[in-house]
């Protein structure tokens, strides 16, 4: 007795017609990457930079105590 299969294989990811292996998840990934890249490229606000430099100056003084 031979067994027939439907021709569907679970060997790899399912590809959509446009070649995207993850479908909607690919779009979400692209949007997240774009958001992250925009966030990283933003300038540090002046007040935040001032606070960081004050912290760096105070750090050696604390180590001496």
Secondary structure, DSSP 8 states (H G I E B T S, - for coil): ------S---SS----TTS-SSTHHHHHHHHHHHHHHHHHHS---HHHHHHHHHHHHHHHHHHH-
